[in-house]
Amino acid sequence: MKKLFQNPKAKAATGFWLSSQNLNNIQRLLLYSLILFIPTQLGVHFWPDFAFIKGVRIDYLSPTMYATDTLILLIFILWIFNRRKFLIKPQFPIVIFALCLIIGIALSKSPQVGIYGAIKILEFSFVGFYVAQDTNKLKFANILLMFSIGIVFESFLAFAQYINHGSLQGIFYFFGERLFNSNTPGIANASLGGELFLRPYGTFSHPNVLAGHLIIAMTLIVASIKYKVLSMKEIFLKLSVIIGTASLLLTLSRIAIVLWFVILGIYIFRRFVNLKSYIIILSLGLILVLGLTTPLGTRFASLKLTDESIVQRESLIKSSIAMIRDNLVFGVGLNNFLINLPDYQKAHTPLFYLQPVHNIFLLIFSETGIIGFSFFFWFLVQTYRRINSSFIIYPLSLIIILGLFDHYFLTLQQGQLLLTFILGLCWYNKPLK
């Protein structure tokens, strides 16, 4: 080995691969790959004792090494190797938040679960910091392209699952597609016009998560795409939005569909503001009428307060409020919501109810207490103030609204990555273009 590095040719070759420029190129390629593979969930799950509740394995508690974690690890190693020096000055609120997290974890019923959660926070904090610093001169057009490729892939897989009444498996298994069909217990089916339909999952764990990813990615594209030159790349971006809209409708995710049409309405108004107002109103009214008179409209009209999903969400909200009341300062501990949930639910509640509360604000308050929640609110305000590109406000605001009705931005790898990346773009050190 010593002789190898004494060889001038070997030194030159090693210096070439380890040069700052090449390390930056590799990091850039890895980050683009990470964006492309955000929708995937291929990973290795581990099942220690703390990942079980009453003898049942809980996915949310299972330490998992995802393929995307491997990409993040490689980026981190190259970033450390390529940095001659770096200095991060944590602000006072961050220090207080970190101390409270440590105290909360130490006082929690399962410190191991909390430690795993803290590791994930550090991981995603690095990703957000890395994106925001733009050390490798990322091209935003390429970022949009990665998202659009993901939209097209997930959309065609969703179409195929809808037609097949179940998963395809095969090569799609390696992208994280789960094995299911319309008869799988607990699968998300929907009744339209008296007929039962399977809601497609793509490579996600639920149709609502697929819908959330689609609407965030499509909003990012619609809000930022330039229309002056009709290049092949822009044609593909537009096509991905059209295809993504069709697959979004297939998910039958009520909140996401409504929000998407609101976004389209805002875009149409801002894009064609010179049109006669009655034309815009007539067009939007026509879309609304068609939506309510088609089978899709029955999905919204059939919503009742007695639906199982509504009852389940109500039960989880009541449990989270009770946790907040009993653990106001430090919360029940990071990632410990599910660990404590059985103590707050009635004895007859089925195990299927063992999932996080469908509200990211209540989840944060429950697990980190009033101090952690205050930090989150402070960070949110600072993020909005920091935004350099106005269009990024739309995907961030959508995440907040969707977070009022679901938890996957804090509990699932795909949602966490998407949230982290959008936050990174919000803190980007210069206007995106």
N, C-alpha and C positions, 0 to 999 in steps of 0.2 A: 504493500500500500504506500509505503514511504517513497519507493522508487517511482511509483506511478505519478506522484505529485512533484517529483523532481524533474520529470520529463516536460520540456517546454511545450510540446504539443498538447499534452494532457492538461497542463495549466491553462493553456489558451482555451481549450474546449470547456473546461470547468468554469473559467471566467466568463465565457460567452453565455452559458446557461444560467449562471448566477448573477449576471449583470442586472443592474437596477431596472433597465428597460424591459428585459425579458421577464423578470419577475413580475413587473407591472402588467405585462401582456397576459401572463398566465393567470394572475389574479382577476383581471378583467374578464377573461374567458370563463373562469370559475363562477364569477358573480352572475354573468349572463346565464350560465347553466343553472344556477340556483333559482333565478327568476323563472326560467323555463319549467323547472321541475317543482315549483311551489305546489301545484295541484296534486302531486304524487304523495303517497303515504306508505311506500315500501319501507319496511324497517324490521328490526329484530326486537321482539318484546321479551322482557325479563319479568319473572313473577315471584318476587320475594314475598314474605309474609305480609308486609304492609300494603300489598296490592290487592288483598282480599278483604271483603266485608261480609261477615257472617258466612264464610266459606265460599263466597262467590267472587270470581275474578272480575276486577273492575279495570277496564281499559284506561280510564283517566288516571289511575294511580300507578300504572305499569311503567317503570323506566324503559325507555325505548331508544334504540339507536337507529335513526332514520337515515336513508340515503342522503337526504338534504343536510343532515348533521355532519356527514362525512365531508360534503362540499364546504360547509362552514369551517370545519376544522382545518382543511387544507388552506383555505383563504387566510385563516388566523395564523397558521404556521408561516406562510409566505410573507404575510404582513409584518410579523415580528422579525423575520429574517431580514426583511428589506428596510426596516426602520432603523436608522442610525441612533435616533433619540426621539422620545415622545414624552409629553407631559400632559396629564389630564388633571385639571383643577376642579375637584368636585364642589358643587355649590352646597351651601348650608342645608337647604331642604333635602338634598340627596343624602347627605350624611345622616340627618335625622331619620329619614325613611329607612335607610339601611340598618341603623341601630334598632329601630322599632321592628323591622322584619326579623332580625336576629332574636330579639326578646320574644316576639310572637311565636317563632319556631321553637325556641327553648321551652316555652310554656304549653305548647300544643300537645295533643294526644299522640301524634305521630311525627316526631321531629325528622325521621328519615324522609317522609313524604315532603316535608317542608324544605329540607336540604336539596332534594331533587328539584323542587320548584325554584329554589334560589339559583341553582346551576343553570336552569333554563333561562331565567331572567338575565343572568350574566351573558349567556350565549347570544340571546336576541338583542341585548344592549350593544354588544360588539357589532352585530350586523347593522343595526340602525346607525351607530356611530360611523361605521365604515362607509355606508352609503352616503351619509350626510357630508363627510369630509371630502369625498370625490378625489381621492388621492390618485386615481388612475384615469381621470378624464373620461368618464363614461359618456357615451352618446345616447341621449334620451330617445332618439329615433329607434335605436336598437333595443332599448328597454321596452318600448311600445311593441316592437316586433315580437319579442319574446312572449309578452302577454297575449298578443293576438294569436300566436301559434298555439299557446295553451288553450285559448278560447275555442279555436277550431277543433283541436284534438278532443277536448272534453265534450264539445257539442256533438260531434259525430259519434262518440262513444255513447252519449246519452240517447241519441236517436236509435242506435243499434240496440241498446238495452230496452228501450220502449217497445220496439218492434219484436224483440226476442222474449219479452216478458221476464227478463232476468239478466244476469251478468253473462259476459262472453267468455271470461277467463282466458286461457291460452297466454299469449304474450302480454295481455293487459294485466295479468296477475302481477307482473314485475313493475307495473306502474302503480300498484296499490289497489286494484279493483278487488272488491270483496265478492265472495261466492254467495249469491242470493237469487231467488225467483219470487214471483208474486205470492207464493204460498209460504215463504219463509216467515216463521213467527217474529212478530215485531217489525216487519218490513213496512215501509211507507207506501200504502195504497191510497187512492182517492176515488170517490164516487162522482162521476160526471154523467148527468142525465140517466141515472139509475144503473150505469155500467161501471164496473170496478176497473181502475187503471193503475198500473205500476208507475210510481214516480221514479224517474231515472236518478241514479246516484253518481254516474261518472266514476272517478277514482276517489270520491269523497265518502265520508261516513254517513251522510244524510243528504237528501235532495236540497234542504235549506242551505247547507254549507256550499253545495255546488252553485246554487242560485246566488249566494252571497259573493262567491269568487267571481262569477260571471258579471254581476252588476258593477262590482268595484273595478274590474279590469276594463269593462266596456266604457264605464264613465271616464276612466283615466284616458282612454283613447279618444272618445268623443270630445272631451273638454280641452284636449291639447293638440289634436291633429290640425295640420295646416292644409288649407284648401286652394292655395294659389297655384301650385303645380300638381298636375294629376300624374304622379309617378306610379310605377308598378307597386312600390311599397305602400303607398297611400291607398291604392285600389284594394290591396290585400287587407289593410287595416279596416277599411270600410266594410269589406266583405265579411270579415271576422265579426264585426258588430251585428250585421244582419243575421248571420248564422247563430251567433250567441243569443240574440233576441228570441229566435225560434226555440232554441233549447231551454232558455229561461222560462218560456211559457209552458214547456213540458214538465218542468219541475213542480209547477202548481204551487210555488211558494208565494203566498199572498202578499206579504210585506215587500219582498224583493220586487215582485211584478209591479205593484203600485208605485214604489219608489222609482223604478226604471222609467215608467211612463211620465212621472213627474220630471225626471231628468230630461227626457226627450222633449217634454213640453217647454221646459226652460230653454233648452238648446234651440228649438224651433223658433221660439219667441225672440231670442237674442240674435239668431242667424237671419231671420226674415222679418225683422222688426218693421221694415218698410211696407210689408204687405198690409192690406186692409184688415183691420182688427176683426171684422166679421168673418173673414176667410179663416183666420186662425181659430176663432171660437167655433166655427162650423166644423173644421177639421178635427179639433179635439173632442167636440161633442159627438161626432160620428164614430170616432174611436171608442168613446165611452159606451155608446149605444150598442155597437157591435160586440164589445166585450161583455156586456151584461146580457145580451140576447143569445150568445153562443154558449155551448156547454161549459166553456171556461168561466162564464159568469156565474154558473151555479155553484162553482167552488167558493165564491165569495158569499153568495146568497144563502148557502147552506150552513154558514158558520153560526154555531149556537154556544151559549155560555155553558151548556151542559156537555159539550164535546169533551172527550177524554183528554185531549191535548190541553184544553183550557183549564180543566179541573186539575191536571197534573201541574201546570205552570203556577196555578193559584196556590197549590199545596207547597210547592218549592219556595214561592215568595214568602208565604207565612213562616216557613221554617227559617229562611234567611233573616227575616225581621226579628224573629225570636233569638237567633244567634247574635245579632247585632246588639240587642237589648242586654243579653247576658255577658257579652264580651266587647264592650263599647270601645275600650282604649286600644287594645292590641289585636282584637279579633280572635278567631279560633286558630289562627296560624295559617301560613301560606300553604295552599294545596290541601288544607284540612277540612274543607267544607263537607266533602263526602264522608270523611271519617266521622264527623259529628252529626251528620244528617239523621241516622237511625234514632238518635236520642230525641229528635225534635219531630219525628213523624209518628203517626198513630200506628198501633200494632198491626192493624189490618192492611196498611199500605203495602202494595206489592213491591218486590225488589226492582221492578222496572222503573220505579220512581227514583232510584238511586242514581241521580245525575245532577250536575250543577244547576243552580238557579238560572233561569233563562233571562238574565239581565246582568251585564258586566259591571254595572255600578253597585248593585246589591252584592254581587260576588266579591268584588274588591273590598267593600265595606265589611262583609262578613268575615273575610279571611285576614284583613290587615287592620281593622278597626278604624276609628275616626282619624287617626294620624295618617295611616296609609291612604285612606280615601281623600284626605285633604291634600296630600302630596299629588295624587293622581289628578285632582281638579286643578292644582297649581300647574302641573306639567302640561295639561291640556290647554290651559290659557296661554302659557308660554309658547306652545306649539303653534297656536293660531297667530300669535304675534310675530313669530319667526318666519312664517311662510313668505317666500320671495316670489313664487309664481302663483297667481290668484286661482288658476284652474285646479290646483291641488286641493283647494278647500272642498271641492265637491266629493271626491272619494273619502276624504277624512270625515266629513259630515255624515256621509252614508254609513260609514263604520260605526259612528256614534249612535245613529238612529237604529241600525240593525242590532247594535249591542243592547238596545233597550228590550229586545224581544228574543235574544239568543245569547249563547255564551261562548261560541266556538272561536272567537277572536282571542280568547284567553286560555282556552282549554285544549285546543287541537293544534297540532303542528302546522297544518296548512293555514289555519286562521291566524295563528301567532306570527307566521312568516309574512303573511300578507299585511297584517297590521304593522309589523316592524318595518317593512319596506316602505309603506306609505308614510310612516312617521319619519323615516330617513329622508324621503323626498321633501317632506315638510321642513326639515331642518337643513336641507341642502344649502351649501354655503354660497350659492349664486343662483340667479334665475335659470330655470330649466328651459332648454331650447334644443 
